[in-house]
Amino acid sequence: MGGAEASDRSRPAAVNCPTDAKQGKRNDVQGAANVEGQAVTVNVTQTDDSGHVTFATADAMLHRTDVEQFIQTDAQKKGAGQATVNCGTTAIVVAKVGSALA
């Protein structure tokens, strides 16, 4: 799918981690964020003893227009003719990795 940069709307304003998370280098926790009203699981790793962290989403975050185009193209290849696909109004579609899009 497309490689366009995420818009500011698709970046969460905050990631909430468990308050009892153990601090220290290489400690990993799962946090929760919200992107356009959709829950996103975030893996947070503390990279040093000074509190610096890295973030990676555990969920797939896909550009809605790319998803719609992919589904339309796939449907046409499978003989469904011209399909109309509507994945909502958000710029980003969030899905659990390996799950079907609802």
C-alpha positions as CSV (number, residue, x, y, z in Angstrom):
1,M,0.0,0.0,0.0
2,G,1.0,3.6,-0.2
3,G,4.0,5.0,1.7
4,A,2.7,8.5,2.4
5,E,3.7,10.1,5.6
6,A,1.1,10.1,8.4
7,S,-0.8,13.3,8.9
8,D,-0.9,15.0,12.3
9,R,-4.4,13.6,12.7
10,S,-3.0,10.1,12.6
11,R,-0.5,10.7,15.3
12,P,-1.7,10.2,18.8
13,A,-1.4,13.2,21.2
14,A,-0.5,10.8,24.0
15,V,0.3,7.2,24.8
16,N,-0.9,6.0,28.1
17,C,1.2,3.3,29.8
18,P,0.5,1.3,32.9
19,T,1.3,3.3,36.1
20,D,3.0,0.3,37.6
21,A,5.4,-0.2,34.6
22,K,8.9,-1.0,35.8
23,Q,11.4,1.6,34.7
24,G,14.9,0.8,33.4
25,K,16.8,0.1,30.2
26,R,15.2,-2.5,27.9
27,N,11.9,-2.6,29.8
28,D,9.0,-3.2,27.5
29,V,5.4,-2.3,28.2
30,Q,2.2,-2.0,26.1
31,G,0.5,1.3,26.1
32,A,-2.8,2.6,24.7
33,A,-3.3,5.5,22.3
34,N,-6.2,6.9,20.3
35,V,-6.0,7.8,16.6
36,E,-9.1,9.4,15.1
37,G,-11.3,7.7,17.7
38,Q,-9.8,4.3,17.2
39,A,-7.9,2.4,19.9
40,V,-4.2,1.6,19.0
41,T,-1.9,-0.7,21.0
42,V,1.6,0.8,21.3
43,N,4.8,-1.2,22.3
44,V,7.0,1.1,24.4
45,T,10.7,0.2,25.0
46,Q,12.9,2.2,27.4
47,T,16.3,2.4,25.6
48,D,18.5,3.7,28.4
49,D,18.5,4.4,32.1
50,S,17.8,8.1,31.5
51,G,14.2,7.4,30.5
52,H,14.4,7.7,26.7
53,V,11.9,5.5,25.0
54,T,10.9,4.2,21.5
55,F,7.4,3.5,20.3
56,A,6.0,1.1,17.7
57,T,2.4,0.4,17.0
58,A,1.3,-3.2,17.6
59,D,-1.7,-2.6,15.3
60,A,-1.7,-2.0,11.6
61,M,-2.4,1.6,10.7
62,L,-3.4,1.9,7.0
63,H,-4.4,4.9,4.9
64,R,-8.1,4.6,4.3
65,T,-7.9,5.5,0.6
66,D,-5.2,2.9,0.0
67,V,-7.4,0.2,1.7
68,E,-10.4,1.2,-0.5
69,Q,-8.4,1.1,-3.7
70,F,-6.9,-2.2,-2.8
71,I,-10.3,-3.8,-2.1
72,Q,-11.7,-2.4,-5.3
73,T,-8.8,-3.7,-7.4
74,D,-9.0,-7.1,-5.7
75,A,-12.7,-7.4,-6.3
76,Q,-12.3,-6.6,-10.0
77,K,-9.5,-9.2,-10.3
78,K,-11.9,-11.7,-8.8
79,G,-14.6,-10.9,-11.3
80,A,-16.9,-8.8,-9.1
81,G,-17.0,-6.0,-11.6
82,Q,-16.9,-2.3,-10.5
83,A,-17.2,-2.3,-6.7
84,T,-17.9,0.7,-4.5
85,V,-15.9,0.5,-1.3
86,N,-16.4,2.8,1.7
87,C,-14.2,2.3,4.7
88,G,-15.5,5.3,6.6
89,T,-14.4,8.9,6.9
90,T,-11.2,8.6,9.0
91,A,-7.9,9.1,7.2
92,I,-6.5,6.0,9.0
93,V,-7.9,2.5,9.4
94,V,-6.6,0.7,12.5
95,A,-6.7,-3.1,12.5
96,K,-5.2,-5.8,14.6
97,V,-2.3,-7.4,12.7
98,G,-3.6,-10.6,11.0
99,S,-7.3,-9.8,11.4
100,A,-9.8,-9.2,8.7
101,L,-11.0,-5.6,8.1
102,A,-14.5,-5.2,9.4
